[in-house]
Amino acid sequence: TLTLEEVLLKAKGAQKDKVKEACTSAGVAQWGTPITLDSTIKVDLILVGSSCVDLNGCRLGKGEGFAELEYGVLKEMGAITDATLVVTTVHDCQVFEKLDTINPALMLEHDVPVDIIVTPTRVIRTNTLLPKPPGILWHKLSPQKLSQIRVLQELKARLEQKLGTPLPTGPDETLPPLADRKRAVA
């Protein structure tokens, strides 16, 4: 397994002092290598954002579901499995120490539980038994969100062609202002 630094130095000829820059959104655009649904990749670890977590691996995100969609796309690509580690970074005060503070029964089928919680003072292995999503849950994905995310449109079209039948669509939703963006024209 190569480190980020080795990948950058080898693939793009980046200098060692450019590693921090390459980790920014501008750096990804400059130094990154775009992937497609056809790319054969293996992801060793996924980092997800959380508003709070508990020791069982239950997490609450920001509520827009983008981490779950990214997880689902990678699962559909075969880039991850249920064994792929899911990690979150939070402040110590965002960790509920009492088990079941976040009721596991309230975790929805698309919610991604975490295996490891990293805080400024600790690394916590949750040993979660909560199931991870099987991929994109098309019956939950609204037409509005689907219309905003090109890779999901492509993935859905491919799966429908392969299966020879339309996939379900989720209920309509009103997208939050930040998620309701006009797609840039390429």
Salt bridges, closest charged atoms under 4 A:
GLU5 OE2 - LYS16 NZ 3.82
GLU21 OE1 - LYS18 NZ 3.59
ASP38 OD1 - ARG158 NH1 2.63
ASP44 OD1 - LYS42 NZ 2.79
GLU68 OE2 - ARG59 NH1 2.69
ASP82 OD1 - LYS75 NZ 2.45
ASP92 OD1 - ARG122 NE 3.75
GLU97 OE2 - ARG122 NH2 2.52
GLU109 OE2 - HIS139 NE2 2.98
GLU109 OE2 - LYS140 NZ 3.73
ASP111 OD1 - HIS110 NE2 3.53
ASP115 OD2 - LYS132 NZ 2.73
GLU154 OE2 - ARG158 NH2 2.92
